[in-house]
Amino acid sequence: MVFPRDRLSTELFHVGMKRGRMLVKGRTSKVGGGPVMDVTAEVDQPKTAYVFTGQGSQEPGMGMALYKQSAEARGIWDRANRHMLDTYDIDLLDIVRTNPKELTVYFHGKAGERIRNNYMALSKRVPNDSYMDGVKQAPLIPEISAQSISHTFRSSTGLLDATQFAQVVLAVFAMAAVTDMRAKGLVRSDAMFAGHSLGEYCALAALGDIFTLEGLLDTTFYRGLLMQSAVPRDEQGRFEFGMAAVDPSRVANGFGEDQLHLVVDAINAASPGLLEIVNYNVHGHQYVAAGTLTNLAVLRLVLDAISATGAPTAEAFSTVLAGPVGTKAVRGKATVPLRGIDVPFHSRQLLDGVSEFREALRTKFNCGTVSPDVLYRRYIPNLTAVPFEVSREYFEHVLELTGSPVMRRALDVWSDAQLEDAAEKARLAVELLVELLTFQFASPVQWIKTQDCLIHEAGVERLVEIGPSPVLCGMAAKTLQGAGPEDRQVSLLHFERDQDEIYYRHIHEEGEAAVAQAPAAASLPETPVEQPRAAPSPPVSQSSASQGAGEPIAEVPLQAFDVAHAVVAFKLKQPLGGISAQQTIKALVAGKSTLQNEIVGDLQKEFGSKMPDKPED
């Protein structure tokens, strides 16, 4: 019994997870007396968005630590590997573990014949005047014919960097991670989902049963092959295209996105071929341009000229075109070529593949399980950067962006009464999804607007990135760095770097003892939270406390190099003298990707928007 003036003490402990909610157990006791009340509760996690990384974040060994630790993740990887072996004779696990530079697929026996037929069925439509409708079907891999006994895939940097394989393994990584998180009750039921480029497919697959796992693998494999075949090669098998990261803030004060567009438009007007901004990542700081190698070189030289002389765009442009340009991909004042990428992803150059990709997508959607209510305002497409909904206004917006004939036909017969019929609404949702992903293939990624939607409009408090490297966390950190002090804080967590926090393994050890003493509750989960040892408080040094009586110590300015050096040494558990400033982070960690991600994450917290792209290199 509790009387007036009794002093009470309450202790609460997070003991597990259930359907994305934190299970909390507690006890109120009299100070110096016995327990008064035991409580249990389910508490929502902070408002969360799960975001998925695109191509370029892949690395050898990705996902293999979780493969060893989690039966759920291992089940996804093994199932995916079986499908790719049975369908295409491709060992995904071997590609992830060893990153071979070549892989030969053999077409022996009945199984080999079936696999060869699967490859030959991968085709696209190409113009041909001799056909009645002006097009014919052409194989995506023309080297494979009915007479082929084998085919070899090659990549000078390893097959993990080849588009068709990178996209598949990134999708499997994402699905394995989300499956493990769901099994442990960690995924908040009303969370929002978005992905950068390929990551959009992962986001959709994670959000609901939009794809079967096998359908997701077939779609991403086909998407990668179609992208590779969407542009012509020269006689040496090379493309004339490339991509480059662009930071307008490095050109000059006041030079931003609008000025960058003026330069790109001027180059397109004067120089034949492609130049287009295809990724909008961080406002004023991070964009990606795709184009011919010549036009990318012109872009670099014009921006360098503006930076060096302060000349107006037109004057700098005239100066550059008056001299030799070349096609060599080198770093400029504000541009960095993306090595190993020779396809202009997300550019208008890929529009010819849109109709073919639409047909492929229609066969891979798990149409019977697409629920508009599950997707409603929780999924943010790359194309629109506006939360998904089935409405006339949304269809009109997609039509305005793309000119899609499918959207136009749907609007021609639109009736709001359609939305009252669940089956008809689901059909429209599938139609809209297909168009969003079809045109995403050849349209810019609107990640600046997506971040703005998540952070400012939806009020997300916790951003969890699923991918091998903290690419999107880095973008969000730069975005928040320039947002101003009035903006609220957002926790940026990367699946591998911040796994202890995502999985709630940072609970104090005394919680375990307290929970053991409290009576069991019927609603407690089967998914407990790991509770490692709490970090002890640092001791106070008596000698340093008494130092004030001596001579004052002169302050020495702290340099950025000193901070970075100390962070890297601390994470590697090495003395400062043992860390060479001449080596990259990637070289220092010797292939330990999780450690590399932790170091990059700590450096991003220290330096924010001042961090360079790909700091591990």
Disulfide bonds with the S-S distance in Angstrom:
none
